[in-house]
């Protein structure tokens, strides 16, 4: 951009389209202080620069990982500090990776429970009483493990 050119500003609708985030999410992130407050026109409309849209795009990527809003806010704020925050950024991402691994384990247990219930009903249809009893016990055990793991995940997420 030459010295005489003015930087292009985008409306919230344009910023939403370019970043892939709905306008309501942009307003929510601003209210939650995940992103800095948007500049306003004289009429009070939000405006965004290309740099803002680039930031919104990577904030959207964080959101797509399921990162909680508080951690996203921390990550964005750390990014303004520069290289000194690298260890903190890494810590936040390691925590998110661990959270995703726990979620993956929950999904695996949910699938296992559903698969056992399918096998259970197949055994009921086939009048295989021994299998019915075994599968009922196994499904109950998986169900208990699932409840325990979901409780642990909830406790971890509220820390």
N, C-alpha and C positions, 0 to 999 in steps of 0.2 A: 504494500500500500504506500503510495507516495505521500509526501508531507501535506499536500493539499487535499487529499482524499479523507473523507470522514468514514470511520468504522461503521460497517453495516450493523444495524440493530434489528432484532427479530421479535415478533409478537409472541405471546405465550402459545398461541396455536401453532406457529411455525416452530418454536422451540420444542414443543411437544412432538410434532411430526418428525423433526430431525433427530431428536434424542430417543424416540420410541416410548416415551413416558407420557401418560395422559396429563392434560393440563391440571386436573384435580390433584394428581400426584406431585406435580411441581409446586403447587400451592401448599400442599401438606408438608413436603420436604422443607419448604421455606419457613412455614409456621413451626415446624419441629426443629429448626436450626440445623438441619442436615446440610443445606446449601445456604449461602449468604442471601440476604434479601435482594431481590431483583431491583435494578434501577427502575425508576418510574418516569413516564412522560409527564408533561405539564397537565395532561388530562387524568393522570393517575394510573395509566395502563403499565403493566410490567413490560420491560424490554430486556432482551438477552443479546449478548455478543457471541461471536464465534467461540471464544474461549469458554463462555458460560455453557454453550451447547456441548462442547467437548467434555467439560466437567460433568454435565448432566448425563452424558452417554456412559461414562465410567461409573457414575453413581448408580445408574440403571443396571450395570453389570453386577455391582455389589448386591443390589436388591434382588437380582435374579438368582444369586446364590443362597438367598434366604437370610442374609445377614440382618440382624435386628437393627431398628432405626438408631438406637443409642450407639451401637458400635459403628454404624455408618457415619454418624455425626463425628465420632471420635476419629475415624479414619480420615474423613475430609479435613477436619481441623488439623490433624497431624501433618497432612500434606502441605499445609501452608507454612510449616516450620522449616521444611527442607530436609537435607540429608541427616540431620541429627535425630530425626524421628524414624529412621529406617528400622531400628530394632523394635520400636513400638508398632510400626506398620506390620512388620513380620509377625509379631505376637498376635495382633488382631486377626491376621489371615490364618495363622496356625490354629487359633481358637475356632475360627469358622470352619476350617477343614475338619477339626475334631467333632464339631457339631454336626457336620454333614455325614461323617462316619457313623455317628450315633443314629442319625435319621435313617441311614442306609440299613443299619442293623434292625431297626424297627420295621422297615419295609420288608426285609427278608423274613422276619418272624411273622408278619401279617400274611405274607404269601404262603409260608409254611403252614400256618393255621388254616387258611382257605384250602390248600391242597389236601390237608388231612381231612377236612370236612367233606371234600369231594370224594375222597377214598372211603370215608365213613358211609356216606349215602350210597355209594356203589356196593359196599359190603351189605348194607341193609337190603338193597334191591336184590342182591344175589343170595340172601339168606345165609350169609357167612357169619355166624354168631361169634366165633372166636375173634375174627377180624374186627367186628363191630365193637366188642369190648376193648380190644387193644387200641384201636384208633380213637375211641372216645377218651381213653386215659391219656394217650399221647397228645391229642388236641387240647385237652384240659391243661396239661403240663406246659405246652407251648403258649396257651392263652395266659397262664399265670406269669410265665417269663416275659411275655409281651407287656402285661400290665406293670410288672416291676420295672422293666426297661423304660416304658413311657413315663413312669413316675420319676425315675432317675433323670431322664432327659428334661422333664419339666423343672425339676429342682435345679439342674445345671443351668438352664436357660434363664432362670429368675435371679441368678447370682450377678 
